[in-house]
Amino acid sequence: MWKLAEGALQRAVDRLGIKAPVIPDEAAFYGPKIDVKLLDALGRKWQLSTVQFDFTLPQRFGLEYVAADGARHQR
């Protein structure tokens, strides 16, 4: 599941033409993520937001999605 999520994130940034360096072992323990960081006019780095997969919350909150097969899934 983890590798599928990493691949989905990589395809998303590739499709958008965004330079996104991969930093091994920086992902959170609950799923891979993309941190959006910007430089201000003084060259300081600021973390703007994070996009991440969380493999624990769907079960805790009873979240589901409907897949192409029409069935409900949590993962």
Predicted model as a PDB file, atoms N, CA, C, CB and O in Angstrom, pLDDT in the B-factor column:
MODEL        1                                                                  
ATOM      1  N   MET A   1       0.818  -1.185   0.000  1.00 73.00           N  
ATOM      2  CA  MET A   1       0.000   0.000   0.000  1.00 73.00           C  
ATOM      3  C   MET A   1       0.872   1.263   0.000  1.00 73.00           C  
ATOM      4  CB  MET A   1      -0.936  -0.010   1.204  1.00 73.00           C  
ATOM      5  O   MET A   1       0.584   2.233  -0.701  1.00 73.00           O  
ATOM      6  N   TRP A   2       1.944   1.227   0.803  1.00 75.00           N  
ATOM      7  CA  TRP A   2       2.830   2.390   0.926  1.00 75.00           C  
ATOM      8  C   TRP A   2       3.421   2.764  -0.425  1.00 75.00           C  
ATOM      9  CB  TRP A   2       3.957   2.109   1.934  1.00 75.00           C  
ATOM     10  O   TRP A   2       3.411   3.937  -0.799  1.00 75.00           O  
ATOM     11  N   LYS A   3       3.935   1.781  -1.162  1.00 82.00           N  
ATOM     12  CA  LYS A   3       4.554   2.052  -2.468  1.00 82.00           C  
ATOM     13  C   LYS A   3       3.536   2.590  -3.466  1.00 82.00           C  
ATOM     14  CB  LYS A   3       5.204   0.781  -3.026  1.00 82.00           C  
ATOM     15  O   LYS A   3       3.869   3.450  -4.282  1.00 82.00           O  
ATOM     16  N   LEU A   4       2.299   2.097  -3.412  1.00 83.00           N  
ATOM     17  CA  LEU A   4       1.250   2.624  -4.289  1.00 83.00           C  
ATOM     18  C   LEU A   4       0.992   4.092  -3.998  1.00 83.00           C  
ATOM     19  CB  LEU A   4      -0.045   1.821  -4.125  1.00 83.00           C  
ATOM     20  O   LEU A   4       0.826   4.889  -4.922  1.00 83.00           O  
ATOM     21  N   ALA A   5       0.958   4.455  -2.724  1.00 83.00           N  
ATOM     22  CA  ALA A   5       0.728   5.844  -2.328  1.00 83.00           C  
ATOM     23  C   ALA A   5       1.897   6.730  -2.758  1.00 83.00           C  
ATOM     24  CB  ALA A   5       0.517   5.942  -0.807  1.00 83.00           C  
ATOM     25  O   ALA A   5       1.687   7.835  -3.258  1.00 83.00           O  
ATOM     26  N   GLU A   6       3.122   6.250  -2.564  1.00 84.00           N  
ATOM     27  CA  GLU A   6       4.290   7.021  -3.012  1.00 84.00           C  
ATOM     28  C   GLU A   6       4.246   7.239  -4.518  1.00 84.00           C  
ATOM     29  CB  GLU A   6       5.598   6.305  -2.620  1.00 84.00           C  
ATOM     30  O   GLU A   6       4.545   8.330  -5.003  1.00 84.00           O  
ATOM     31  N   GLY A   7       3.872   6.197  -5.255  1.00 86.00           N  
ATOM     32  CA  GLY A   7       3.772   6.310  -6.709  1.00 86.00           C  
ATOM     33  C   GLY A   7       2.709   7.311  -7.132  1.00 86.00           C  
ATOM     34  O   GLY A   7       2.905   8.068  -8.083  1.00 86.00           O  
ATOM     35  N   ALA A   8       1.579   7.317  -6.423  1.00 87.00           N  
ATOM     36  CA  ALA A   8       0.497   8.259  -6.745  1.00 87.00           C  
ATOM     37  C   ALA A   8       0.952   9.696  -6.504  1.00 87.00           C  
ATOM     38  CB  ALA A   8      -0.764   7.951  -5.901  1.00 87.00           C  
ATOM     39  O   ALA A   8       0.670  10.580  -7.314  1.00 87.00           O  
ATOM     40  N   LEU A   9       1.647   9.931  -5.406  1.00 86.00           N  
ATOM     41  CA  LEU A   9       2.161  11.275  -5.138  1.00 86.00           C  
ATOM     42  C   LEU A   9       3.179  11.689  -6.193  1.00 86.00           C  
ATOM     43  CB  LEU A   9       2.794  11.340  -3.742  1.00 86.00           C  
ATOM     44  O   LEU A   9       3.166  12.830  -6.655  1.00 86.00           O  
ATOM     45  N   GLN A  10       4.060  10.770  -6.576  1.00 88.00           N  
ATOM     46  CA  GLN A  10       5.077  11.084  -7.587  1.00 88.00           C  
ATOM     47  C   GLN A  10       4.429  11.405  -8.930  1.00 88.00           C  
ATOM     48  CB  GLN A  10       6.061   9.911  -7.743  1.00 88.00           C  
ATOM     49  O   GLN A  10       4.840  12.347  -9.607  1.00 88.00           O  
ATOM     50  N   ARG A  11       3.420  10.627  -9.317  1.00 91.00           N  
ATOM     51  CA  ARG A  11       2.729  10.901 -10.582  1.00 91.00           C  
ATOM     52  C   ARG A  11       2.028  12.253 -10.554  1.00 91.00           C  
ATOM     53  CB  ARG A  11       1.715   9.797 -10.884  1.00 91.00           C  
ATOM     54  O   ARG A  11       1.985  12.954 -11.564  1.00 91.00           O  
ATOM     55  N   ALA A  12       1.483  12.616  -9.406  1.00 89.00           N  
ATOM     56  CA  ALA A  12       0.797  13.905  -9.288  1.00 89.00           C  
ATOM     57  C   ALA A  12       1.766  15.065  -9.497  1.00 89.00           C  
ATOM     58  CB  ALA A  12       0.119  14.027  -7.918  1.00 89.00           C  
ATOM     59  O   ALA A  12       1.464  15.987 -10.254  1.00 89.00           O  
ATOM     60  N   VAL A  13       2.917  15.034  -8.843  1.00 89.00           N  
ATOM     61  CA  VAL A  13       3.864  16.139  -9.022  1.00 89.00           C  
ATOM     62  C   VAL A  13       4.463  16.119 -10.427  1.00 89.00           C  
ATOM     63  CB  VAL A  13       4.984  16.064  -7.968  1.00 89.00           C  
ATOM     64  O   VAL A  13       4.720  17.177 -11.001  1.00 89.00           O  
ATOM     65  N   ASP A  14       4.686  14.935 -10.986  1.00 92.00           N  
ATOM     66  CA  ASP A  14       5.192  14.842 -12.355  1.00 92.00           C  
ATOM     67  C   ASP A  14       4.195  15.439 -13.340  1.00 92.00           C  
ATOM     68  CB  ASP A  14       5.490  13.381 -12.722  1.00 92.00           C  
ATOM     69  O   ASP A  14       4.576  16.195 -14.234  1.00 92.00           O  
ATOM     70  N   ARG A  15       2.932  15.103 -13.179  1.00 94.00           N  
ATOM     71  CA  ARG A  15       1.884  15.585 -14.074  1.00 94.00           C  
ATOM     72  C   ARG A  15       1.765  17.110 -14.024  1.00 94.00           C  
ATOM     73  CB  ARG A  15       0.544  14.943 -13.711  1.00 94.00           C  
ATOM     74  O   ARG A  15       1.479  17.757 -15.031  1.00 94.00           O  
ATOM     75  N   LEU A  16       1.990  17.665 -12.838  1.00 92.00           N  
ATOM     76  CA  LEU A  16       1.908  19.121 -12.667  1.00 92.00           C  
ATOM     77  C   LEU A  16       3.212  19.834 -13.010  1.00 92.00           C  
ATOM     78  CB  LEU A  16       1.518  19.449 -11.244  1.00 92.00           C  
ATOM     79  O   LEU A  16       3.262  21.064 -13.033  1.00 92.00           O  
ATOM     80  N   GLY A  17       4.262  19.068 -13.275  1.00 93.00           N  
ATOM     81  CA  GLY A  17       5.548  19.663 -13.638  1.00 93.00           C  
ATOM     82  C   GLY A  17       6.236  20.350 -12.462  1.00 93.00           C  
ATOM     83  O   GLY A  17       6.965  21.325 -12.641  1.00 93.00           O  
ATOM     84  N   ILE A  18       5.999  19.839 -11.271  1.00 87.00           N  
ATOM     85  CA  ILE A  18       6.576  20.426 -10.059  1.00 87.00           C  
ATOM     86  C   ILE A  18       7.864  19.689  -9.714  1.00 87.00           C  
ATOM     87  CB  ILE A  18       5.570  20.364  -8.869  1.00 87.00           C  
ATOM     88  O   ILE A  18       7.904  18.459  -9.725  1.00 87.00           O  
ATOM     89  N   LYS A  19       8.926  20.454  -9.404  1.00 85.00           N  
ATOM     90  CA  LYS A  19      10.152  19.824  -8.927  1.00 85.00           C  
ATOM     91  C   LYS A  19       9.940  19.430  -7.468  1.00 85.00           C  
ATOM     92  CB  LYS A  19      11.391  20.779  -9.086  1.00 85.00           C  
ATOM     93  O   LYS A  19       9.717  20.287  -6.613  1.00 85.00           O  
ATOM     94  N   ALA A  20      10.009  18.150  -7.196  1.00 83.00           N  
ATOM     95  CA  ALA A  20       9.769  17.658  -5.840  1.00 83.00           C  
ATOM     96  C   ALA A  20      10.846  16.638  -5.500  1.00 83.00           C  
ATOM     97  CB  ALA A  20       8.342  17.033  -5.703  1.00 83.00           C  
ATOM     98  O   ALA A  20      10.716  15.462  -5.840  1.00 83.00           O  
ATOM     99  N   PRO A  21      11.907  17.079  -4.831  1.00 83.00           N  
ATOM    100  CA  PRO A  21      12.959  16.126  -4.476  1.00 83.00           C  
ATOM    101  C   PRO A  21      12.436  15.090  -3.480  1.00 83.00           C  
ATOM    102  CB  PRO A  21      14.178  16.863  -3.888  1.00 83.00           C  
ATOM    103  O   PRO A  21      11.645  15.403  -2.591  1.00 83.00           O  
ATOM    104  N   VAL A  22      12.887  13.879  -3.646  1.00 81.00           N  
ATOM    105  CA  VAL A  22      12.508  12.799  -2.728  1.00 81.00           C  
ATOM    106  C   VAL A  22      13.553  12.763  -1.617  1.00 81.00           C  
ATOM    107  CB  VAL A  22      12.408  11.402  -3.472  1.00 81.00           C  
ATOM    108  O   VAL A  22      14.754  12.680  -1.872  1.00 81.00           O  
ATOM    109  N   ILE A  23      13.069  12.827  -0.385  1.00 79.00           N  
ATOM    110  CA  ILE A  23      13.957  12.769   0.774  1.00 79.00           C  
ATOM    111  C   ILE A  23      13.660  11.453   1.498  1.00 79.00           C  
ATOM    112  CB  ILE A  23      13.759  14.023   1.731  1.00 79.00           C  
ATOM    113  O   ILE A  23      12.663  11.350   2.212  1.00 79.00           O  
ATOM    114  N   PRO A  24      14.523  10.449   1.317  1.00 74.00           N  
ATOM    115  CA  PRO A  24      14.267   9.136   1.914  1.00 74.00           C  
ATOM    116  C   PRO A  24      14.089   9.208   3.424  1.00 74.00           C  
ATOM    117  CB  PRO A  24      15.400   8.188   1.583  1.00 74.00           C  
ATOM    118  O   PRO A  24      14.762   9.975   4.112  1.00 74.00           O  
ATOM    119  N   ASP A  25      13.175   8.399   3.917  1.00 72.00           N  
ATOM    120  CA  ASP A  25      12.924   8.242   5.357  1.00 72.00           C  
ATOM    121  C   ASP A  25      12.385   9.497   6.035  1.00 72.00           C  
ATOM    122  CB  ASP A  25      14.188   7.826   6.041  1.00 72.00           C  
ATOM    123  O   ASP A  25      12.428   9.593   7.262  1.00 72.00           O  
ATOM    124  N   GLU A  26      11.881  10.456   5.272  1.00 70.00           N  
ATOM    125  CA  GLU A  26      11.315  11.648   5.902  1.00 70.00           C  
ATOM    126  C   GLU A  26       9.802  11.546   6.074  1.00 70.00           C  
ATOM    127  CB  GLU A  26      11.655  12.879   5.081  1.00 70.00           C  
ATOM    128  O   GLU A  26       9.207  12.368   6.772  1.00 70.00           O  
ATOM    129  N   ALA A  27       9.182  10.570   5.463  1.00 62.00           N  
ATOM    130  CA  ALA A  27       7.725  10.437   5.569  1.00 62.00           C  
ATOM    131  C   ALA A  27       7.319  10.143   7.005  1.00 62.00           C  
ATOM    132  CB  ALA A  27       7.210   9.326   4.634  1.00 62.00           C  
ATOM    133  O   ALA A  27       8.083   9.574   7.785  1.00 62.00           O  
ATOM    134  N   ALA A  28       6.115  10.537   7.328  1.00 68.00           N  
ATOM    135  CA  ALA A  28       5.573  10.250   8.653  1.00 68.00           C  
ATOM    136  C   ALA A  28       5.319   8.750   8.781  1.00 68.00           C  
ATOM    137  CB  ALA A  28       4.265  11.054   8.906  1.00 68.00           C  
ATOM    138  O   ALA A  28       5.230   8.047   7.774  1.00 68.00           O  
ATOM    139  N   PHE A  29       5.204   8.268   9.994  1.00 68.00           N  
ATOM    140  CA  PHE A  29       5.034   6.829  10.207  1.00 68.00           C  
ATOM    141  C   PHE A  29       3.693   6.315   9.698  1.00 68.00           C  
ATOM    142  CB  PHE A  29       5.171   6.506  11.676  1.00 68.00           C  
ATOM    143  O   PHE A  29       3.537   5.111   9.495  1.00 68.00           O  
ATOM    144  N   TYR A  30       2.717   7.207   9.486  1.00 70.00           N  
ATOM    145  CA  TYR A  30       1.378   6.776   9.079  1.00 70.00           C  
ATOM    146  C   TYR A  30       1.141   6.891   7.587  1.00 70.00           C  
ATOM    147  CB  TYR A  30       0.345   7.578   9.804  1.00 70.00           C  
ATOM    148  O   TYR A  30       0.053   6.551   7.121  1.00 70.00           O  
ATOM    149  N   GLY A  31       2.124   7.360   6.812  1.00 77.00           N  
ATOM    150  CA  GLY A  31       1.960   7.404   5.368  1.00 77.00           C  
ATOM    151  C   GLY A  31       2.888   8.395   4.702  1.00 77.00           C  
ATOM    152  O   GLY A  31       3.393   9.306   5.360  1.00 77.00           O  
ATOM    153  N   PRO A  32       3.126   8.236   3.396  1.00 83.00           N  
ATOM    154  CA  PRO A  32       4.000   9.154   2.667  1.00 83.00           C  
ATOM    155  C   PRO A  32       3.360  10.533   2.525  1.00 83.00           C  
ATOM    156  CB  PRO A  32       4.332   8.586   1.286  1.00 83.00           C  
ATOM    157  O   PRO A  32       2.141  10.675   2.618  1.00 83.00           O  
ATOM    158  N   LYS A  33       4.206  11.557   2.297  1.00 83.00           N  
ATOM    159  CA  LYS A  33       3.702  12.926   2.250  1.00 83.00           C  
ATOM    160  C   LYS A  33       4.512  13.781   1.284  1.00 83.00           C  
ATOM    161  CB  LYS A  33       3.726  13.547   3.642  1.00 83.00           C  
ATOM    162  O   LYS A  33       5.611  13.419   0.865  1.00 83.00           O  
ATOM    163  N   ILE A  34       3.930  14.925   0.945  1.00 83.00           N  
ATOM    164  CA  ILE A  34       4.621  15.973   0.211  1.00 83.00           C  
ATOM    165  C   ILE A  34       4.538  17.229   1.071  1.00 83.00           C  
ATOM    166  CB  ILE A  34       3.997  16.201  -1.228  1.00 83.00           C  
ATOM    167  O   ILE A  34       3.445  17.676   1.419  1.00 83.00           O  
ATOM    168  N   ASP A  35       5.684  17.793   1.409  1.00 84.00           N  
ATOM    169  CA  ASP A  35       5.716  19.064   2.131  1.00 84.00           C  
ATOM    170  C   ASP A  35       5.915  20.173   1.104  1.00 84.00           C  
ATOM    171  CB  ASP A  35       6.854  19.084   3.222  1.00 84.00           C  
ATOM    172  O   ASP A  35       6.809  20.088   0.262  1.00 84.00           O  
ATOM    173  N   VAL A  36       5.097  21.198   1.171  1.00 85.00           N  
ATOM    174  CA  VAL A  36       5.217  22.346   0.280  1.00 85.00           C  
ATOM    175  C   VAL A  36       5.972  23.425   1.043  1.00 85.00           C  
ATOM    176  CB  VAL A  36       3.808  22.861  -0.208  1.00 85.00           C  
ATOM    177  O   VAL A  36       5.491  23.941   2.051  1.00 85.00           O  
ATOM    178  N   LYS A  37       7.159  23.759   0.551  1.00 87.00           N  
ATOM    179  CA  LYS A  37       7.994  24.761   1.207  1.00 87.00           C  
ATOM    180  C   LYS A  37       8.312  25.871   0.212  1.00 87.00           C  
ATOM    181  CB  LYS A  37       9.301  24.123   1.763  1.00 87.00           C  
ATOM    182  O   LYS A  37       8.588  25.605  -0.958  1.00 87.00           O  
ATOM    183  N   LEU A  38       8.274  27.102   0.675  1.00 90.00           N  
ATOM    184  CA  LEU A  38       8.536  28.269  -0.165  1.00 90.00           C  
ATOM    185  C   LEU A  38       9.649  29.104   0.435  1.00 90.00           C  
ATOM    186  CB  LEU A  38       7.266  29.116  -0.338  1.00 90.00           C  
ATOM    187  O   LEU A  38       9.907  29.058   1.638  1.00 90.00           O  
ATOM    188  N   LEU A  39      10.306  29.874  -0.431  1.00 93.00           N  
ATOM    189  CA  LEU A  39      11.303  30.836   0.029  1.00 93.00           C  
ATOM    190  C   LEU A  39      10.691  32.222  -0.042  1.00 93.00           C  
ATOM    191  CB  LEU A  39      12.612  30.756  -0.819  1.00 93.00           C  
ATOM    192  O   LEU A  39      10.039  32.571  -1.026  1.00 93.00           O  
ATOM    193  N   ASP A  40      10.906  33.021   1.014  1.00 96.00           N  
ATOM    194  CA  ASP A  40      10.406  34.392   0.982  1.00 96.00           C  
ATOM    195  C   ASP A  40      11.457  35.305   0.342  1.00 96.00           C  
ATOM    196  CB  ASP A  40      10.048  34.884   2.414  1.00 96.00           C  
ATOM    197  O   ASP A  40      12.503  34.834  -0.104  1.00 96.00           O  
ATOM    198  N   ALA A  41      11.178  36.595   0.300  1.00 96.00           N  
ATOM    199  CA  ALA A  41      12.068  37.562  -0.352  1.00 96.00           C  
ATOM    200  C   ALA A  41      13.442  37.631   0.311  1.00 96.00           C  
ATOM    201  CB  ALA A  41      11.431  38.939  -0.343  1.00 96.00           C  
ATOM    202  O   ALA A  41      14.410  38.074  -0.307  1.00 96.00           O  
ATOM    203  N   LEU A  42      13.529  37.196   1.559  1.00 97.00           N  
ATOM    204  CA  LEU A  42      14.810  37.204   2.267  1.00 97.00           C  
ATOM    205  C   LEU A  42      15.533  35.869   2.186  1.00 97.00           C  
ATOM    206  CB  LEU A  42      14.597  37.572   3.712  1.00 97.00           C  
ATOM    207  O   LEU A  42      16.587  35.693   2.798  1.00 97.00           O  
ATOM    208  N   GLY A  43      14.964  34.915   1.424  1.00 95.00           N  
ATOM    209  CA  GLY A  43      15.585  33.614   1.254  1.00 95.00           C  
ATOM    210  C   GLY A  43      15.301  32.627   2.371  1.00 95.00           C  
ATOM    211  O   GLY A  43      15.916  31.562   2.430  1.00 95.00           O  
ATOM    212  N   ARG A  44      14.365  32.974   3.266  1.00 96.00           N  
ATOM    213  CA  ARG A  44      14.014  32.063   4.355  1.00 96.00           C  
ATOM    214  C   ARG A  44      13.018  31.020   3.856  1.00 96.00           C  
ATOM    215  CB  ARG A  44      13.426  32.843   5.559  1.00 96.00           C  
ATOM    216  O   ARG A  44      12.121  31.324   3.070  1.00 96.00           O  
ATOM    217  N   LYS A  45      13.192  29.786   4.326  1.00 93.00           N  
ATOM    218  CA  LYS A  45      12.309  28.687   3.927  1.00 93.00           C  
ATOM    219  C   LYS A  45      11.125  28.609   4.887  1.00 93.00           C  
ATOM    220  CB  LYS A  45      13.080  27.336   3.900  1.00 93.00           C  
ATOM    221  O   LYS A  45      11.300  28.636   6.105  1.00 93.00           O  
ATOM    222  N   TRP A  46       9.923  28.513   4.330  1.00 95.00           N  
ATOM    223  CA  TRP A  46       8.698  28.386   5.118  1.00 95.00           C  
ATOM    224  C   TRP A  46       7.927  27.173   4.633  1.00 95.00           C  
ATOM    225  CB  TRP A  46       7.826  29.671   5.019  1.00 95.00           C  
ATOM    226  O   TRP A  46       7.770  26.968   3.429  1.00 95.00           O  
ATOM    227  N   GLN A  47       7.447  26.367   5.575  1.00 89.00           N  
ATOM    228  CA  GLN A  47       6.594  25.242   5.185  1.00 89.00           C  
ATOM    229  C   GLN A  47       5.178  25.752   5.055  1.00 89.00           C  
ATOM    230  CB  GLN A  47       6.674  24.071   6.215  1.00 89.00           C  
ATOM    231  O   GLN A  47       4.597  26.261   6.014  1.00 89.00           O  
ATOM    232  N   LEU A  48       4.621  25.611   3.856  1.00 88.00           N  
ATOM    233  CA  LEU A  48       3.294  26.136   3.576  1.00 88.00           C  
ATOM    234  C   LEU A  48       2.210  25.137   3.958  1.00 88.00           C  
ATOM    235  CB  LEU A  48       3.172  26.503   2.107  1.00 88.00           C  
ATOM    236  O   LEU A  48       1.281  25.472   4.692  1.00 88.00           O  
ATOM    237  N   SER A  49       2.330  23.912   3.459  1.00 86.00           N  
ATOM    238  CA  SER A  49       1.332  22.891   3.755  1.00 86.00           C  
ATOM    239  C   SER A  49       1.928  21.506   3.526  1.00 86.00           C  
ATOM    240  CB  SER A  49       0.067  23.091   2.886  1.00 86.00           C  
ATOM    241  O   SER A  49       3.061  21.360   3.067  1.00 86.00           O  
ATOM    242  N   THR A  50       1.137  20.510   3.858  1.00 83.00           N  
ATOM    243  CA  THR A  50       1.531  19.118   3.665  1.00 83.00           C  
ATOM    244  C   THR A  50       0.372  18.364   3.045  1.00 83.00           C  
ATOM    245  CB  THR A  50       1.964  18.461   5.003  1.00 83.00           C  
ATOM    246  O   THR A  50      -0.776  18.511   3.465  1.00 83.00           O  
ATOM    247  N   VAL A  51       0.681  17.557   2.043  1.00 82.00           N  
ATOM    248  CA  VAL A  51      -0.291  16.637   1.457  1.00 82.00           C  
ATOM    249  C   VAL A  51       0.205  15.256   1.823  1.00 82.00           C  
ATOM    250  CB  VAL A  51      -0.443  16.824  -0.123  1.00 82.00           C  
ATOM    251  O   VAL A  51       1.346  14.904   1.523  1.00 82.00           O  
ATOM    252  N   GLN A  52      -0.644  14.463   2.472  1.00 81.00           N  
ATOM    253  CA  GLN A  52      -0.161  13.156   2.897  1.00 81.00           C  
ATOM    254  C   GLN A  52      -1.254  12.102   2.889  1.00 81.00           C  
ATOM    255  CB  GLN A  52       0.437  13.251   4.273  1.00 81.00           C  
ATOM    256  O   GLN A  52      -2.445  12.396   2.985  1.00 81.00           O  
ATOM    257  N   PHE A  53      -0.801  10.871   2.770  1.00 80.00           N  
ATOM    258  CA  PHE A  53      -1.682   9.720   2.928  1.00 80.00           C  
ATOM    259  C   PHE A  53      -1.619   9.312   4.385  1.00 80.00           C  
ATOM    260  CB  PHE A  53      -1.275   8.532   1.978  1.00 80.00           C  
ATOM    261  O   PHE A  53      -0.539   9.261   4.973  1.00 80.00           O  
ATOM    262  N   ASP A  54      -2.754   9.025   4.963  1.00 76.00           N  
ATOM    263  CA  ASP A  54      -2.802   8.557   6.341  1.00 76.00           C  
ATOM    264  C   ASP A  54      -3.564   7.232   6.331  1.00 76.00           C  
ATOM    265  CB  ASP A  54      -3.482   9.620   7.300  1.00 76.00           C  
ATOM    266  O   ASP A  54      -4.772   7.203   6.095  1.00 76.00           O  
ATOM    267  N   PHE A  55      -2.854   6.150   6.588  1.00 74.00           N  
ATOM    268  CA  PHE A  55      -3.454   4.831   6.514  1.00 74.00           C  
ATOM    269  C   PHE A  55      -4.184   4.436   7.793  1.00 74.00           C  
ATOM    270  CB  PHE A  55      -2.400   3.816   6.206  1.00 74.00           C  
ATOM    271  O   PHE A  55      -4.801   3.371   7.828  1.00 74.00           O  
ATOM    272  N   THR A  56      -4.138   5.252   8.841  1.00 74.00           N  
ATOM    273  CA  THR A  56      -4.817   4.896  10.081  1.00 74.00           C  
ATOM    274  C   THR A  56      -6.162   5.592  10.245  1.00 74.00           C  
ATOM    275  CB  THR A  56      -3.938   5.223  11.250  1.00 74.00           C  
ATOM    276  O   THR A  56      -7.065   5.019  10.854  1.00 74.00           O  
ATOM    277  N   LEU A  57      -6.327   6.794   9.731  1.00 76.00           N  
ATOM    278  CA  LEU A  57      -7.557   7.538   9.953  1.00 76.00           C  
ATOM    279  C   LEU A  57      -8.806   6.948   9.305  1.00 76.00           C  
ATOM    280  CB  LEU A  57      -7.376   8.906   9.465  1.00 76.00           C  
ATOM    281  O   LEU A  57      -9.876   7.037   9.907  1.00 76.00           O  
ATOM    282  N   PRO A  58      -8.735   6.356   8.123  1.00 75.00           N  
ATOM    283  CA  PRO A  58      -9.970   5.808   7.549  1.00 75.00           C  
ATOM    284  C   PRO A  58     -10.682   4.828   8.479  1.00 75.00           C  
ATOM    285  CB  PRO A  58      -9.661   5.118   6.242  1.00 75.00           C  
ATOM    286  O   PRO A  58     -11.909   4.850   8.586  1.00 75.00           O  
ATOM    287  N   GLN A  59      -9.928   3.986   9.139  1.00 76.00           N  
ATOM    288  CA  GLN A  59     -10.542   3.026  10.056  1.00 76.00           C  
ATOM    289  C   GLN A  59     -11.073   3.714  11.311  1.00 76.00           C  
ATOM    290  CB  GLN A  59      -9.533   1.944  10.441  1.00 76.00           C  
ATOM    291  O   GLN A  59     -12.163   3.389  11.782  1.00 76.00           O  
ATOM    292  N   ARG A  60     -10.317   4.654  11.847  1.00 79.00           N  
ATOM    293  CA  ARG A  60     -10.735   5.331  13.080  1.00 79.00           C  
ATOM    294  C   ARG A  60     -12.007   6.148  12.885  1.00 79.00           C  
ATOM    295  CB  ARG A  60      -9.622   6.235  13.582  1.00 79.00           C  
ATOM    296  O   ARG A  60     -12.821   6.254  13.802  1.00 79.00           O  
ATOM    297  N   PHE A  61     -12.185   6.729  11.689  1.00 81.00           N  
ATOM    298  CA  PHE A  61     -13.348   7.578  11.441  1.00 81.00           C  
ATOM    299  C   PHE A  61     -14.401   6.911  10.561  1.00 81.00           C  
ATOM    300  CB  PHE A  61     -12.907   8.865  10.802  1.00 81.00           C  
ATOM    301  O   PHE A  61     -15.405   7.534  10.215  1.00 81.00           O  
ATOM    302  N   GLY A  62     -14.180   5.654  10.198  1.00 82.00           N  
ATOM    303  CA  GLY A  62     -15.144   4.942   9.380  1.00 82.00           C  
ATOM    304  C   GLY A  62     -15.261   5.508   7.972  1.00 82.00           C  
ATOM    305  O   GLY A  62     -16.338   5.460   7.377  1.00 82.00           O  
ATOM    306  N   LEU A  63     -14.162   6.047   7.426  1.00 83.00           N  
ATOM    307  CA  LEU A  63     -14.178   6.641   6.082  1.00 83.00           C  
ATOM    308  C   LEU A  63     -14.083   5.555   5.023  1.00 83.00           C  
ATOM    309  CB  LEU A  63     -13.020   7.651   5.915  1.00 83.00           C  
ATOM    310  O   LEU A  63     -13.353   4.577   5.184  1.00 83.00           O  
ATOM    311  N   GLU A  64     -14.822   5.734   3.945  1.00 86.00           N  
ATOM    312  CA  GLU A  64     -14.818   4.778   2.838  1.00 86.00           C  
ATOM    313  C   GLU A  64     -14.806   5.531   1.511  1.00 86.00           C  
ATOM    314  CB  GLU A  64     -16.048   3.832   2.917  1.00 86.00           C  
ATOM    315  O   GLU A  64     -15.106   6.723   1.449  1.00 86.00           O  
ATOM    316  N   TYR A  65     -14.453   4.809   0.460  1.00 88.00           N  
ATOM    317  CA  TYR A  65     -14.585   5.324  -0.901  1.00 88.00           C  
ATOM    318  C   TYR A  65     -15.219   4.237  -1.749  1.00 88.00           C  
ATOM    319  CB  TYR A  65     -13.202   5.768  -1.488  1.00 88.00           C  
ATOM    320  O   TYR A  65     -15.161   3.054  -1.411  1.00 88.00           O  
ATOM    321  N   VAL A  66     -15.819   4.648  -2.846  1.00 91.00           N  
ATOM    322  CA  VAL A  66     -16.411   3.695  -3.776  1.00 91.00           C  
ATOM    323  C   VAL A  66     -15.427   3.515  -4.925  1.00 91.00           C  
ATOM    324  CB  VAL A  66     -17.820   4.179  -4.292  1.00 91.00           C  
ATOM    325  O   VAL A  66     -15.118   4.464  -5.645  1.00 91.00           O  
ATOM    326  N   ALA A  67     -14.941   2.297  -5.088  1.00 89.00           N  
ATOM    327  CA  ALA A  67     -13.944   1.986  -6.112  1.00 89.00           C  
ATOM    328  C   ALA A  67     -14.609   1.755  -7.471  1.00 89.00           C  
ATOM    329  CB  ALA A  67     -13.126   0.746  -5.705  1.00 89.00           C  
ATOM    330  O   ALA A  67     -15.835   1.760  -7.590  1.00 89.00           O  
ATOM    331  N   ALA A  68     -13.784   1.557  -8.474  1.00 91.00           N  
ATOM    332  CA  ALA A  68     -14.274   1.332  -9.835  1.00 91.00           C  
ATOM    333  C   ALA A  68     -15.180   0.109  -9.910  1.00 91.00           C  
ATOM    334  CB  ALA A  68     -13.103   1.169 -10.798  1.00 91.00           C  
ATOM    335  O   ALA A  68     -16.048   0.032 -10.780  1.00 91.00           O  
ATOM    336  N   ASP A  69     -14.983  -0.852  -9.000  1.00 94.00           N  
ATOM    337  CA  ASP A  69     -15.821  -2.052  -9.005  1.00 94.00           C  
ATOM    338  C   ASP A  69     -17.184  -1.823  -8.351  1.00 94.00           C  
ATOM    339  CB  ASP A  69     -15.104  -3.179  -8.296  1.00 94.00           C  
ATOM    340  O   ASP A  69     -18.003  -2.739  -8.286  1.00 94.00           O  
ATOM    341  N   GLY A  70     -17.432  -0.587  -7.860  1.00 93.00           N  
ATOM    342  CA  GLY A  70     -18.701  -0.248  -7.244  1.00 93.00           C  
ATOM    343  C   GLY A  70     -18.798  -0.621  -5.770  1.00 93.00           C  
ATOM    344  O   GLY A  70     -19.797  -0.316  -5.119  1.00 93.00           O  
ATOM    345  N   ALA A  71     -17.774  -1.275  -5.243  1.00 93.00           N  
ATOM    346  CA  ALA A  71     -17.784  -1.682  -3.838  1.00 93.00           C  
ATOM    347  C   ALA A  71     -17.160  -0.606  -2.953  1.00 93.00           C  
ATOM    348  CB  ALA A  71     -17.036  -3.012  -3.661  1.00 93.00           C  
ATOM    349  O   ALA A  71     -16.341   0.198  -3.401  1.00 93.00           O  
ATOM    350  N   ARG A  72     -17.565  -0.614  -1.699  1.00 91.00           N  
ATOM    351  CA  ARG A  72     -17.005   0.340  -0.721  1.00 91.00           C  
ATOM    352  C   ARG A  72     -15.730  -0.259  -0.112  1.00 91.00           C  
ATOM    353  CB  ARG A  72     -18.056   0.678   0.410  1.00 91.00           C  
ATOM    354  O   ARG A  72     -15.669  -1.446   0.207  1.00 91.00           O  
ATOM    355  N   HIS A  73     -14.721   0.598   0.035  1.00 87.00           N  
ATOM    356  CA  HIS A  73     -13.430   0.180   0.587  1.00 87.00           C  
ATOM    357  C   HIS A  73     -12.925   1.232   1.560  1.00 87.00           C  
ATOM    358  CB  HIS A  73     -12.394  -0.055  -0.539  1.00 87.00           C  
ATOM    359  O   HIS A  73     -13.304   2.401   1.493  1.00 87.00           O  
ATOM    360  N   GLN A  74     -12.050   0.784   2.478  1.00 80.00           N  
ATOM    361  CA  GLN A  74     -11.336   1.731   3.341  1.00 80.00           C  
ATOM    362  C   GLN A  74      -9.904   1.892   2.876  1.00 80.00           C  
ATOM    363  CB  GLN A  74     -11.368   1.268   4.805  1.00 80.00           C  
ATOM    364  O   GLN A  74      -9.285   2.916   3.165  1.00 80.00           O  
ATOM    365  N   ARG A  75      -9.364   0.936   2.181  1.00 69.00           N  
ATOM    366  CA  ARG A  75      -7.998   1.010   1.659  1.00 69.00           C  
ATOM    367  C   ARG A  75      -7.983   0.596   0.231  1.00 69.00           C  
ATOM    368  CB  ARG A  75      -7.043   0.142   2.465  1.00 69.00           C  
ATOM    369  O   ARG A  75      -6.925   0.588  -0.398  1.00 69.00           O  
TER     370      ARG A  75                                                      
ENDMDL                                                                          
END                                                                             
